[in-house]
Amino acid sequence: MNCISKTSLNGVNICNLKKRVIQLAFDNYKFTIRLPSGGINSSDKTDNEWDQYIVNSTLNGAISTPGDNNVWNWSRIYSWTSTVNTRGSDYRTVRGSSSVSYSSDSTSNWISVFGGFRPVLLIESLYTPTVKYLFEDNGEVKKYDRYKNCYQFNGIDNSLEVPNSSSLTIDSFTVEAWVKVPSNGVGYLISNDAISISVKPTEVYVILKTPTGGTYESYTFPSIANKWSHIAVSFMNNSFLTVYLNGVKVRTSTNQNKHKSITSTWHIGKYYTGSYFFEGLVADLRIWNYARSESEIVANMKSLLNGTESGLILYYSFMEPTVIDKTSNKNNPTIINATYYQDRDISNSDPHVISEWVTLGLSPATESMFLTDGMDDLSIIDNNALQQLESDTPKLLMYIDDSNKTSASVNLTAVPKGQLIFQEGDIDVSAGVESLSVNATVQNLSTLKIIASVDGGVTWKTFNGATWQTITPDAASVKANGMTPDVVNGLTKEQINDLLQGSNTLRFAYYLEQDQLNDVVNVDDISITASPVATETPTLDSIKIVYDELTIEGRMQDLERINAINMAKLQFKSNALLQSDKYKLHDLVVDTFESISGVDISNTNAVYDAINKEFIYDTSDGAPAVQEVVLQEEDLPVYCKKFMLHTDHDGNIDYEYSLDGGMTWNPITPFTIIDLTGQTGTKLKVKAKLKDSTAKLRGIAFSWA
């Protein structure tokens, strides 16, 4: 067509590349007519439809010569294009006339017998092929399913009816439920003639009717449309009303009056008078006979209950098609048109989601299996799901009903399966082991576990925090009960020796499992610090080295002092033993206070000198004038007739003994045999009484026969 301006064409929406003048749709195809693009100037001859299809194309071999005028009829006629020329916003590119590749421009209102338009016809397929996926695992065809059990209410005529009963007679209460409402969802979640709770995407509306009126409270929040959310309404009689969304308080209304007595049937999914039906999904509905706190709601809102919880008077989990009250009250409902539903439009954070592999039949897969049970979305399959398959080489099967498709591909990114890796050969630990150090990296939820063997891999051990346990060296056992790097790094020398039991060899095995593809889990090395062995006797001449204000000379003096203390205590023990033998006293208890484990600390107020291993007199202000050291109780045999006390002390100290566990005390002189004939009691305690600053107690021993 010629003798028409660009402006006229634009008036009927044929010039703009994005505006379509004719659209016809039938047999899954759409046809669109518009102008082609032509390049913004005479140099732009690459990225436009005129050059691509008219100048340079043979139309997939349909014509022998690109740009053939007998086909395109471009000669002596300029063709409007949809492209704005660089010359100005009112100029459009025109093509053809003198040659097929010629490019020029004209104002939009130009009209000439040499100017016309050559429309492009676009044919677009509207057909969307059906694509379904299944898995083949050990000769069986399976699908992976994730869903949340619930009940569906259509907002028109669906509800549950629960007859009123004595167990549902409440003053204070809490109503909880998981709900999923559409963006235009309305209606009452639960209602009777005293209490009604409406749930919308941005509001919970509560009605509490009283004998003389009622309370009407609105609680608003950001939209929860089309996602599972937890709603809780908590009412304290004559006090407050609080609404919680996903465990977080929305608002509290105070000065709430007591609601009237409930006399009507309870309705779930509509207002009790028969209108305002609820639209949406409901799961895990609970009614309690008291006002629950925020912490109580959060504690178990994502957990299924067993029905025996204190204060729970009605509980519908909606986990099965049949709705029953799981409490002992058995407030079972009558179902009116509401239906059991498995919601598959769920997120990873939604509670009570069931994930499972479902076997559809034996291989090979049939078209019916694909069309009835085929999967649309593979993204729901994570590493844990793949690990549940029995075969190490499962097959992913794909069905597509497009006959023009001869092949297709699916990108599958897999995380390697956990592996148990065994060390080859043993480590020589004949020099002893002081410590172990594992240098490892474990990111996120990935797993690294370690086991050890001291007999060349015949038996394997793991440390459970208290003792070494034998473990089966398979992946499942090591993953469950092997040692983490922190456990290995925390092993003491004594615990390592308990493992070795004199063995000179040690080897390890490692279980490594990646949780996500980008996680890093590895063992760089295990360092073994051997027990120190002296190969030369160190000598010291006249050199003096200062370190942290302590000198070698001072350290040697400390060692000499410690040796002197130890020798003195050893001498005391020897003397006590000789004295006992001399007087034919056969049993001996010695405490030289290397520690205070033998002292009754609760009844001792003298000061313990941990350096010199002795008790001394406390000279601080407020200290008692007489200070005591009391030993732990000792059981004497009933035949005991003689008793002697041995002491190692300086200064002013008196001693006493008791045969009734410290109820009554008797004085005693050290190194003197006491005749116990006629005295009763076998609960022996000994007390030292330090009387002034000269007193120092280094040891007590006593013997009897």
C-alpha positions in Angstrom: 0.0 0.0 0.0 1.3 3.5 -0.9 0.3 7.1 -0.6 0.0 6.9 3.2 1.9 8.8 5.9 3.7 7.4 9.0 1.3 9.6 11.0 -1.7 7.9 9.4 -0.3 4.5 10.1 0.4 5.4 13.7 -3.2 6.5 14.1 -4.2 2.9 13.6 -1.4 1.5 15.7 0.5 -0.2 12.9 3.8 1.7 13.1 4.9 1.2 16.7 6.9 -2.0 17.1 5.2 -2.7 20.3 1.6 -2.0 19.1 -0.2 -4.7 17.1 -2.9 -3.9 14.6 -4.3 -7.4 14.1 -4.3 -10.3 16.5 -5.9 -13.6 15.7 -5.8 -16.6 17.9 -6.8 -20.1 17.0 -5.4 -23.6 17.2 -2.9 -22.4 19.8 -1.3 -19.8 17.6 -1.4 -16.0 17.6 -0.9 -13.8 14.5 0.3 -10.2 14.7 0.8 -7.6 11.9 3.1 -4.6 12.4 5.9 -2.7 10.7 9.4 -4.0 10.7 12.3 -2.2 12.4 14.8 -0.6 10.0 17.9 0.7 11.7 18.4 4.1 13.2 20.4 5.5 10.3 22.1 4.4 7.0 25.0 2.9 8.9 22.9 0.7 11.2 22.3 -2.3 9.0 22.8 -5.2 11.4 20.4 -5.3 14.3 17.1 -4.6 12.5 14.5 -6.7 10.9 14.7 -5.2 7.3 18.3 -6.2 7.0 17.9 -9.5 8.8 14.9 -10.9 6.9 14.7 -8.9 3.6 18.3 -7.9 2.7 20.3 -10.9 3.9 18.0 -13.9 4.3 17.0 -16.7 1.9 14.1 -17.5 4.3 15.6 -20.8 5.2 16.2 -21.7 1.5 12.7 -20.7 0.4 14.2 -18.2 -2.1 17.5 -18.5 -4.0 18.7 -14.9 -3.8 18.5 -12.7 -0.6 16.7 -9.4 -1.3 15.1 -10.6 -4.6 12.9 -7.8 -5.8 10.6 -10.3 -7.4 9.8 -11.6 -4.0 9.9 -8.4 -1.9 8.9 -5.7 -4.5 11.0 -3.0 -2.9 12.0 -1.2 -6.1 10.8 2.4 -6.6 8.8 2.2 -3.3 10.1 3.5 0.0 8.9 1.3 2.9 8.1 2.8 6.3 9.7 1.2 9.3 8.9 1.5 13.0 12.3 2.9 13.9 12.9 6.6 15.0 15.8 7.9 12.9 18.8 9.7 14.5 17.9 12.8 12.5 15.1 13.7 14.9 12.2 12.5 16.9 9.8 13.3 14.1 11.8 11.3 11.5 11.3 7.6 10.7 13.6 5.4 8.8 12.5 4.3 5.3 14.1 1.5 3.4 14.3 0.2 -0.2 13.4 2.1 -3.5 16.8 2.5 -5.2 18.2 -0.8 -3.7 17.2 -3.4 -1.2 19.7 -2.1 1.3 19.1 1.6 0.8 18.3 3.5 4.0 16.9 7.1 4.4 14.5 9.0 6.5 11.3 11.1 6.2 9.1 13.1 8.4 6.2 11.2 9.8 3.6 13.2 7.8 5.3 12.6 4.4 2.8 11.3 1.7 4.0 10.2 -1.7 3.2 7.6 -4.4 6.7 6.4 -3.7 6.1 5.8 0.0 4.2 2.9 1.5 4.4 0.2 4.1 5.3 -3.4 4.1 3.8 -5.1 7.2 5.4 -8.0 9.1 3.2 -11.0 10.1 4.3 -12.6 13.3 3.1 -16.1 14.1 3.4 -17.0 17.8 2.7 -20.4 19.3 0.5 -20.2 22.4 0.9 -23.9 23.2 2.6 -24.7 26.5 3.7 -28.3 26.6 3.1 -30.5 29.6 6.3 -31.4 31.3 6.4 -33.9 34.2 9.1 -35.6 36.1 9.5 -39.0 37.9 12.4 -41.0 39.4 13.4 -44.6 38.8 14.9 -46.2 41.9 15.8 -49.9 42.1 13.3 -50.9 39.5 10.5 -48.8 41.0 8.9 -45.6 39.7 8.7 -42.9 42.4 7.8 -39.3 43.0 8.8 -37.0 45.8 5.9 -35.4 47.6 5.9 -32.5 50.1 2.6 -31.4 51.6 0.8 -30.0 54.7 -2.3 -31.7 55.9 -5.2 -29.3 56.6 -8.9 -28.6 56.1 -10.2 -26.4 53.3 -13.1 -24.0 53.7 -14.5 -22.4 50.5 -16.1 -19.2 52.0 -19.6 -20.3 50.7 -21.0 -23.3 52.7 -18.2 -25.1 54.5 -18.0 -25.4 58.2 -17.6 -27.8 61.2 -20.2 -27.9 64.0 -19.3 -28.8 67.5 -22.1 -29.3 70.1 -21.7 -27.3 73.3 -20.6 -29.4 76.3 -19.5 -29.0 79.9 -15.9 -29.3 78.8 -16.3 -26.3 76.5 -17.7 -24.1 79.3 -15.0 -21.5 79.6 -14.3 -18.1 81.1 -10.7 -17.4 80.3 -9.5 -19.0 77.1 -6.9 -19.3 74.3 -7.7 -20.2 70.7 -4.8 -21.1 68.4 -4.6 -22.2 64.8 -2.5 -22.2 61.7 -4.3 -20.5 58.8 -3.7 -19.7 55.2 -6.1 -17.1 53.7 -6.3 -15.8 50.2 -5.8 -12.1 49.5 -9.6 -11.4 49.5 -10.3 -14.0 52.3 -13.0 -13.1 54.8 -15.1 -15.0 57.4 -15.1 -16.3 60.9 -12.6 -19.0 62.0 -14.6 -19.9 65.1 -17.9 -18.6 66.6 -20.6 -19.2 69.2 -23.2 -17.0 70.8 -20.5 -15.5 73.2 -17.1 -15.7 71.4 -16.4 -15.0 67.7 -13.0 -14.7 66.0 -12.7 -13.5 62.3 -9.5 -13.8 60.4 -8.6 -11.7 57.3 -5.3 -11.2 55.5 -4.6 -8.1 57.5 -6.9 -8.3 60.6 -8.1 -10.5 63.4 -11.5 -9.3 64.6 -12.8 -10.5 68.0 -16.3 -10.3 69.4 -17.0 -11.0 73.1 -20.6 -10.7 73.9 -21.8 -9.8 77.5 -25.3 -10.0 79.0 -25.7 -6.3 78.4 -23.6 -5.7 75.2 -20.2 -6.8 74.1 -16.6 -6.0 73.1 -15.6 -5.6 69.5 -11.8 -5.5 69.0 -9.9 -5.2 65.7 -6.2 -6.2 65.6 -4.4 -5.3 62.3 -1.0 -6.4 60.9 0.9 -6.6 57.6 -0.8 -9.0 55.1 -0.4 -12.7 55.6 -2.2 -13.6 52.4 -1.4 -16.9 50.8 1.1 -18.0 53.4 0.8 -20.2 56.5 0.6 -18.1 59.7 -0.1 -18.9 63.3 -3.0 -17.0 65.0 -3.5 -17.0 68.8 -6.2 -15.2 70.7 -5.7 -15.1 74.5 -8.4 -13.8 76.9 -8.1 -13.4 80.7 -11.6 -13.1 82.2 -12.3 -9.6 83.4 -8.8 -8.5 82.5 -7.2 -8.5 79.0 -7.5 -9.7 75.4 -4.3 -10.3 73.4 -3.8 -11.4 69.8 -0.5 -13.0 68.7 0.7 -13.4 65.1 3.4 -16.1 64.6 4.2 -16.0 68.3 4.6 -12.2 68.5 2.1 -10.0 70.3 0.1 -7.8 67.9 -1.7 -5.8 70.6 -3.3 -6.2 74.1 -6.7 -4.7 75.0 -7.2 -4.1 78.7 -10.4 -3.6 80.8 -12.2 -6.5 79.2 -15.5 -7.6 80.8 -16.6 -11.2 81.3 -18.3 -12.7 78.3 -21.8 -14.2 78.6 -22.3 -17.9 79.1 -22.0 -20.1 75.9 -25.3 -21.7 75.0 -25.0 -22.3 71.3 -23.2 -24.8 69.1 -19.6 -24.0 68.3 -19.0 -23.3 64.6 -15.7 -23.6 62.9 -15.6 -21.8 59.5 -18.6 -19.5 59.8 -20.5 -17.0 62.1 -22.8 -18.8 64.5 -26.0 -17.3 63.0 -25.1 -18.9 59.7 -23.3 -16.4 57.6 -19.8 -15.0 57.0 -18.2 -18.3 56.0 -14.5 -18.5 56.3 -12.3 -18.9 53.2 -8.9 -20.5 53.5 -7.1 -23.4 55.0 -6.9 -24.4 58.7 -4.5 -26.7 60.5 -3.8 -27.6 64.1 -6.8 -25.9 65.8 -6.5 -25.8 69.7 -8.8 -24.4 72.4 -7.4 -24.0 76.0 -9.4 -23.1 79.1 -6.9 -20.4 80.3 -5.1 -17.4 78.9 -1.8 -18.6 77.6 1.3 -16.4 77.7 3.5 -15.5 74.8 6.2 -17.9 75.9 3.7 -20.8 76.2 2.4 -20.1 72.7 5.9 -20.0 71.2 7.0 -23.1 73.0 4.8 -25.5 71.1 3.1 -23.7 68.3 5.2 -25.6 65.7 4.8 -28.9 67.5 2.0 -31.4 67.2 0.4 -32.1 70.6 -0.7 -35.5 72.0 -4.0 -34.2 73.5 -3.1 -34.7 77.2 -1.6 -31.2 77.8 -3.0 -29.4 80.9 -5.8 -27.0 80.0 -6.3 -28.3 76.5 -10.0 -28.8 76.0 -10.3 -29.3 72.2 -7.6 -30.2 69.7 -8.1 -30.9 65.9 -4.8 -31.5 64.2 -6.4 -32.0 60.8 -3.6 -34.4 59.9 -6.1 -37.0 58.7 -9.3 -36.9 56.6 -11.4 -37.8 59.7 -11.5 -35.0 62.2 -11.5 -36.1 65.9 -10.9 -34.3 69.1 -7.5 -35.7 70.4 -8.3 -34.7 74.0 -10.2 -37.0 76.4 -13.3 -34.6 76.0 -14.0 -36.1 72.5 -15.7 -33.0 71.2 -15.9 -34.4 67.7 -17.4 -32.2 65.0 -20.0 -32.7 62.3 -18.4 -31.9 59.0 -20.5 -29.7 56.7 -19.0 -29.7 53.2 -15.5 -28.8 54.4 -12.8 -31.1 52.9 -9.5 -32.6 53.9 -6.7 -31.1 51.8 -3.0 -31.5 51.2 -1.5 -28.1 50.5 1.7 -28.4 48.3 2.2 -24.6 47.9 4.4 -24.5 51.0 7.7 -23.1 52.2 10.6 -24.7 54.0 9.7 -22.9 57.2 6.1 -24.1 57.4 5.5 -26.6 60.3 4.1 -30.1 60.1 5.2 -30.6 56.5 5.3 -34.2 55.4 8.1 -35.1 52.9 8.2 -38.6 51.5 9.0 -40.7 48.4 5.8 -42.3 47.0 6.2 -45.5 44.9 3.8 -45.5 41.9 4.6 -48.9 40.5 7.3 -51.0 38.8 9.5 -49.7 36.0 9.1 -48.7 33.2 7.1 -45.5 33.8 3.8 -45.2 31.9 2.2 -42.1 30.5 -0.6 -42.5 33.0 2.0 -42.3 35.9 3.4 -39.1 34.5 0.0 -37.4 33.8 -1.5 -38.5 37.1 1.4 -38.2 39.6 4.3 -36.6 37.7 6.2 -33.8 39.5 6.1 -30.2 38.2 8.8 -28.8 40.4 12.1 -30.5 41.1 13.4 -27.7 43.4 11.6 -29.3 46.4 14.1 -32.2 46.3 17.1 -31.5 48.5 20.1 -33.5 49.5 18.3 -35.3 52.3 15.6 -36.4 49.9 18.1 -37.8 47.4 19.9 -39.7 50.2 16.7 -41.5 51.0 16.7 -43.2 47.6 17.9 -46.9 47.7 19.9 -46.9 44.5 23.3 -45.1 44.1 22.4 -44.4 40.5 18.7 -43.3 40.4 17.3 -42.1 37.1 15.4 -38.9 36.5 12.6 -39.4 34.0 11.0 -36.6 32.1 7.7 -36.6 30.0 6.8 -33.9 27.5 3.8 -34.0 25.2 5.2 -31.6 22.5 5.7 -33.8 19.4 8.2 -31.2 17.9 10.5 -31.8 20.8 13.0 -34.6 20.0 15.2 -34.0 23.0 15.3 -32.1 26.3 17.7 -31.6 29.1 17.5 -31.0 32.9 20.3 -29.4 34.9 20.8 -31.4 38.1 23.3 -30.1 40.7 24.1 -32.9 43.2 25.9 -32.8 46.5 28.3 -35.8 46.9 27.0 -38.6 49.2 28.7 -38.8 52.6 31.9 -41.0 52.5 33.8 -42.9 55.2 37.5 -42.6 54.4 40.1 -44.9 56.0 43.7 -44.0 56.6 46.3 -46.3 55.0 48.9 -47.6 57.4 49.6 -46.7 61.0 51.2 -43.7 62.8 54.2 -44.7 65.0 53.4 -43.4 68.6 56.1 -45.4 70.4 57.4 -42.2 71.9 54.0 -41.6 73.6 51.4 -39.0 72.8 51.0 -35.8 74.7 48.2 -34.3 72.7 46.2 -34.6 69.4 45.2 -31.6 67.2 42.9 -31.8 64.2 43.0 -28.9 61.7 39.6 -29.2 59.9 37.0 -27.0 58.2 33.3 -27.8 58.6 30.8 -25.3 57.2 27.1 -24.9 58.0 25.3 -28.2 58.5 28.0 -30.4 56.9 29.5 -33.2 59.0 33.0 -34.4 59.9 33.3 -37.3 62.3 36.5 -39.2 63.4 37.2 -42.7 64.8 40.5 -44.2 65.9 42.2 -47.7 65.9 45.2 -48.9 67.8 45.3 -52.4 66.4 45.8 -51.8 62.7 42.1 -51.2 61.9 40.8 -54.5 63.4 38.7 -52.6 66.0 37.7 -49.0 66.1 37.0 -46.7 69.0 35.1 -43.4 69.6 35.1 -41.2 72.8 31.7 -40.5 74.2 32.9 -37.8 76.7 33.6 -40.2 79.5 34.9 -43.5 78.1 36.2 -45.1 74.9 33.5 -47.2 73.1 33.9 -49.7 70.3 32.1 -48.6 67.1 31.2 -50.4 63.9 33.2 -48.8 61.1 30.3 -48.0 58.7 29.1 -44.7 57.5 25.8 -44.6 59.4 27.5 -45.5 62.8 30.4 -43.1 62.4 28.1 -40.3 61.3 25.9 -40.8 64.4 28.5 -41.6 67.1 32.0 -40.6 65.8 34.0 -37.8 67.3 33.9 -34.2 66.1 37.2 -32.3 65.7 36.5 -30.4 68.9 36.2 -33.7 70.8 39.5 -35.0 69.4 41.2 -31.7 70.2 39.9 -31.8 73.7 41.3 -35.2 74.6 43.7 -35.2 77.6 46.9 -37.1 77.8 45.3 -39.6 80.2 42.3 -40.2 77.8 44.7 -40.8 74.9 46.7 -43.3 77.0 43.4 -45.0 77.9 42.9 -45.5 74.1 46.4 -46.6 73.4 46.6 -49.1 76.3 50.4 -49.5 75.6 50.0 -49.8 71.8 52.7 -48.2 69.6 50.4 -47.6 66.6 47.5 -45.3 65.9 45.3 -44.7 62.8 42.2 -42.7 62.0 39.1 -42.9 59.8 37.0 -39.9 58.7 33.3 -39.5 57.8 32.8 -36.4 55.6 29.4 -35.2 54.4 28.5 -32.0 52.5 25.2 -30.4 53.3 25.1 -27.8 50.6 27.0 -27.7 47.3 29.1 -24.7 48.3 29.9 -26.0 51.8 33.6 -26.8 52.7 34.3 -29.9 54.8 37.8 -31.2 54.9 40.6 -32.4 57.2 43.9 -30.6 56.6 46.0 -32.6 59.0 46.2 -34.2 62.4 49.2 -33.2 64.5 50.5 -35.5 67.2 52.6 -34.1 70.0 54.9 -36.8 71.3 55.7 -37.0 75.0 58.9 -35.1 75.9 62.0 -37.3 76.3 65.2 -35.9 77.9 68.3 -37.0 76.0 70.9 -34.9 77.9 71.3 -33.8 81.5 71.0 -30.0 81.6 73.8 -28.1 83.4 73.9 -24.6 84.8 77.0 -22.6 85.4 77.1 -19.1 86.7 74.6 -17.6 84.2 71.4 -15.9 85.5 68.4 -15.5 83.2 65.4 -13.3 84.1 61.9 -14.3 82.8 58.7 -12.7 83.9 60.6 -11.3 87.0 61.4 -14.9 88.1 65.0 -16.0 88.1 66.5 -19.4 87.5 68.0 -19.1 90.9 64.6 -18.4 92.4 63.0 -21.4 90.6 65.8 -23.7 91.9 65.1 -22.4 95.4 61.4 -23.1 94.9 62.2 -26.6 93.8 64.4 -27.1 96.9 61.7 -25.8 99.1 59.1 -28.2 97.6 61.5 -31.1 98.0 62.1 -30.1 101.6 58.3 -30.0 102.2 57.9 -33.4 100.6 60.7 -34.9 102.6 59.3 -33.6 105.8 55.9 -35.0 105.1 57.4 -38.3 104.1 59.4 -38.4 107.4 56.2 -37.6 109.4 54.4 -40.5 107.7 57.3 -42.9 108.5 57.4 -41.8 112.1 53.6 -42.3 112.5 53.9 -45.8 111.0 56.8 -46.6 113.4 54.9 -45.4 116.4 51.9 -47.4 115.5 54.0 -50.5 115.0 55.8 -49.9 118.3 52.5 -49.9 120.3 50.9 -52.7 118.3 48.3 -50.3 116.7 47.3 -52.0 113.5 45.2 -49.4 111.6 46.6 -46.0 110.5 45.1 -42.8 108.9 47.5 -40.1 107.8 46.7 -36.6 106.4 49.7 -34.4 105.5 47.5 -31.8 103.7 48.9 -32.1 100.2 45.2 -31.2 99.5 42.3 -30.4 101.7 40.2 -33.4 100.5 40.4 -35.0 104.0 39.3 -31.9 105.8 35.7 -31.0 106.9 35.8 -27.6 105.2 32.4 -26.6 106.5 33.7 -26.7 110.1 37.2 -25.5 109.5 38.1 -21.8 109.8 41.9 -21.8 109.9 43.7 -20.7 106.7 45.2 -23.3 104.3 48.6 -22.4 102.8 48.6 -24.1 99.5 52.3 -23.4 98.8 53.7 -24.9 102.1 50.9 -27.4 102.4 49.9 -26.5 105.9 47.2 -24.8 108.0 48.1 -21.5 109.6 46.5 -19.0 112.0 44.4 -16.3 110.4 45.7 -12.9 111.6 43.2 -10.7 109.7 40.8 -8.4 111.5 37.6 -10.2 112.7 39.1 -13.7 112.6 38.2 -15.9 115.6 40.6 -16.1 118.5 40.7 -19.9 118.4 40.7 -21.3 114.9 39.9 -25.0 114.1 40.9 -27.6 111.6 38.4 -30.6 111.6 39.1 -33.8 109.8 36.5 -35.8 107.9 34.6 -38.5 109.9 36.2 -42.0 110.1 34.4 -45.2 111.0 36.1 -47.1 113.8 35.7 -50.9 114.1 33.5 -52.0 117.0 36.5 -53.9 118.5 38.6 -50.7 118.9 40.0 -50.3 122.4 43.1 -48.2 122.0 43.7 -44.9 120.1 46.8 -42.7 119.5 47.1 -39.3 117.8 50.3 -38.3 115.9 50.8 -34.7 114.8 53.4 -32.5 113.0 53.0 -28.9 114.0 54.6 -25.8 115.4 53.3 -23.3 118.0 50.3 -23.3 120.3 47.8 -26.1 119.2 45.4 -28.2 121.3 43.7 -31.3 120.0 40.3 -33.0 120.6 38.5 -36.1 119.4 34.9 -37.2 119.1 33.4 -40.7 118.9 29.8 -39.5 118.0 30.6 -37.6 114.8 31.3 -34.2 116.4 28.4 -34.0 118.9 30.7 -34.2 122.0 34.5 -33.6 122.2 37.3 -34.9 124.4 40.8 -33.5 124.8 43.7 -35.6 123.7 47.5 -35.3 123.9 49.5 -36.3 120.9 51.6 -39.5 121.1 49.7 -40.7 124.1 47.6 -43.9 124.0 44.0 -43.4 124.9 42.0 -46.3 126.4 38.6 -46.3 124.8 37.2 -49.1 127.0 33.8 -48.0 128.3 33.4 -45.2 125.7 30.6 -45.6 123.1 30.5 -44.5 119.5 32.4 -45.4 116.3 32.1 -42.1 114.4 35.6 -40.7 114.9 36.5 -37.1 114.2 39.7 -35.2 115.1 40.0 -31.5 115.7 43.1 -29.2 115.9 42.6 -25.8 117.7 45.1 -23.1 116.5 45.4 -20.6 119.4 47.8 -17.9 118.1 49.9 -16.8 115.2 52.7 -19.2 116.1 50.5 -22.2 115.2 51.3 -24.2 112.0 49.7 -27.6 111.3 51.5 -29.8 108.7 50.0 -33.2 109.4 47.7 -35.4 111.5 47.7 -39.2 111.8 45.9 -41.5 114.1 46.0 -45.2 114.7 44.0 -47.7 116.7 43.7 -51.4 117.7 
